[in-house]
Amino acid sequence: MSEDERYMRMALDEAMQAFKAGEIPIGAVVVCQNRVIARAHNLTETLCDVTAHAEMQAITAAANTLGGKYLTTCTLYVTVEPCTMCAGAIGWAQLPRIVYGCADEKRGYTRFAPHALHPKAQCIGGILESECRQLMQDFFKQKR
């Protein structure tokens, strides 16, 4: 198992927690120097806050852990491609590396704001893609 797959499995664990809580099952993990410094999942329903996406929660937790707003030595792992709002926050936090599971054709940042990330950021998609996609599909099948 690659390092990216290992951390994405942690993000999937977070997404499962969201699923069980009735939240859209997206999970995120922030890694700094081979150490997990933040784990989060969607909390939009729990907090009644449309901005409480997994990425936003993870960025805030990571910044608190490091004691600064810039995450220039970190990698963000997230199960679904970030939305425009999250991509903006990722860009402002200057995360140099973003790894996501499955694309979000309807709301993903690459469709609406492809330049939202920091210009030097490296973005890799498709890590554990089928598992990430299946979890989302299962959630929305259950809701319909």
C-alpha positions as MATLAB code, in Angstrom:
seq = 'MSEDERYMRMALDEAMQAFKAGEIPIGAVVVCQNRVIARAHNLTETLCDVTAHAEMQAITAAANTLGGKYLTTCTLYVTVEPCTMCAGAIGWAQLPRIVYGCADEKRGYTRFAPHALHPKAQCIGGILESECRQLMQDFFKQKR';
ca = [
       0.000    0.000    0.000;
       1.373    3.402   -0.940;
       1.619    6.260    1.540;
      -1.158    8.092   -0.319;
      -3.421    5.049   -0.049;
      -2.674    4.682    3.649;
      -3.656    8.267    4.428;
      -6.666    8.099    2.098;
      -7.877    5.073    4.097;
      -7.791    7.317    7.166;
      -9.838    9.905    5.289;
     -12.286    7.132    4.316;
     -12.601    6.218    8.008;
     -13.581    9.823    8.672;
     -16.066    9.696    5.795;
     -17.635    6.575    7.342;
     -18.129    8.481   10.593;
     -19.947   11.167    8.629;
     -22.056    8.519    6.873;
     -23.096    6.994   10.209;
     -24.040   10.448   11.516;
     -26.214   11.211    8.482;
     -23.711   13.674    7.046;
     -22.548   13.619    3.433;
     -19.691   11.111    3.725;
     -16.591   13.118    3.033;
     -13.497   12.784    5.185;
     -10.210   14.642    5.306;
      -6.793   14.176    6.875;
      -3.888   16.632    7.030;
      -0.391   15.173    7.187;
       2.727   17.137    8.107;
       6.168   15.522    7.971;
       4.687   12.002    7.951;
       2.473   12.755   10.965;
      -1.319   13.120   10.953;
      -2.051   16.492   12.528;
      -5.766   16.760   11.731;
      -8.686   14.469   10.926;
     -12.186   15.647   10.104;
     -15.426   14.868    8.320;
     -18.431   16.830    7.162;
     -20.386   18.458    9.991;
     -22.790   20.635    8.023;
     -25.927   18.974    9.435;
     -24.579   18.597   12.962;
     -23.479   22.233   13.189;
     -26.216   23.673   10.922;
     -23.376   25.340    9.029;
     -22.997   25.118    5.263;
     -19.282   25.876    5.593;
     -18.540   22.917    7.900;
     -17.076   20.770    5.132;
     -14.477   18.138    5.985;
     -11.683   20.148    4.375;
     -12.584   23.330    6.263;
     -12.673   21.448    9.568;
      -9.332   19.774    8.830;
      -7.639   23.011    7.766;
      -8.777   24.762   10.949;
      -7.616   21.884   13.145;
      -4.253   21.669   11.363;
      -3.663   25.421   11.653;
      -4.446   25.237   15.371;
      -2.047   22.312   15.795;
       0.776   24.113   13.990;
       0.017   27.513   15.495;
      -0.244   29.361   12.185;
      -2.583   29.821    9.263;
      -0.257   28.567    6.530;
       0.061   24.826    5.947;
       3.039   25.026    3.603;
       4.577   21.735    4.742;
       1.384   19.682    4.718;
      -0.625   17.405    2.461;
      -4.417   17.318    2.507;
      -6.121   13.997    1.815;
      -9.831   14.201    1.069;
     -12.198   11.530   -0.201;
     -13.954   13.753   -2.755;
     -12.627   16.545   -4.950;
     -12.931   19.826   -3.025;
     -15.689   22.289   -3.881;
     -14.937   25.882   -4.861;
     -15.218   27.145   -1.278;
     -12.818   24.515    0.052;
     -10.415   25.007   -2.848;
     -10.275   28.701   -1.966;
      -9.456   27.891    1.649;
      -6.873   25.332    0.526;
      -5.304   28.006   -1.657;
      -5.267   30.602    1.134;
      -3.704   28.044    3.505;
      -1.031   27.491    0.821;
      -1.239   23.710    0.986;
       1.373   22.475   -1.480;
      -0.170   19.039   -2.070;
      -3.780   17.900   -2.272;
      -4.765   14.262   -2.775;
      -8.382   13.310   -3.375;
     -10.315   10.133   -4.025;
     -13.099   10.669   -6.542;
     -13.956   13.633   -8.719;
     -17.071   15.720   -8.125;
     -18.397   16.496  -11.592;
     -21.301   18.589  -10.244;
     -19.585   20.734   -7.601;
     -15.833   20.153   -7.859;
     -13.434   23.079   -8.015;
     -11.894   21.945  -11.330;
     -15.194   22.726  -13.055;
     -15.896   26.106  -11.453;
     -12.590   27.451  -10.113;
      -9.660   25.553  -11.598;
      -7.190   28.225  -10.458;
      -8.343   28.440   -6.814;
      -5.462   26.424   -5.400;
      -2.053   27.950   -4.739;
      -0.231   28.244   -8.103;
       2.511   25.848   -7.004;
       0.121   23.277   -5.514;
       0.225   19.717   -6.779;
      -3.156   18.008   -6.971;
      -3.548   14.256   -7.400;
      -6.919   12.605   -7.900;
      -8.085    9.025   -8.136;
      -6.544    7.556   -4.977;
      -8.916    4.792   -3.799;
     -11.367    6.320   -6.246;
     -13.817    3.423   -6.420;
     -14.170    3.150   -2.614;
     -14.671    6.895   -2.259;
     -17.240    6.992   -5.053;
     -19.098    3.942   -3.753;
     -19.502    5.472   -0.302;
     -21.032    8.609   -1.830;
     -23.346    6.562   -4.054;
     -24.472    4.401   -1.140;
     -25.241    7.499    0.929;
     -27.367    9.148   -1.742;
     -29.185    5.895   -2.600;
     -30.128    5.639    1.067;
     -31.431    9.232    1.055;
     -33.629    8.794   -2.035;
];
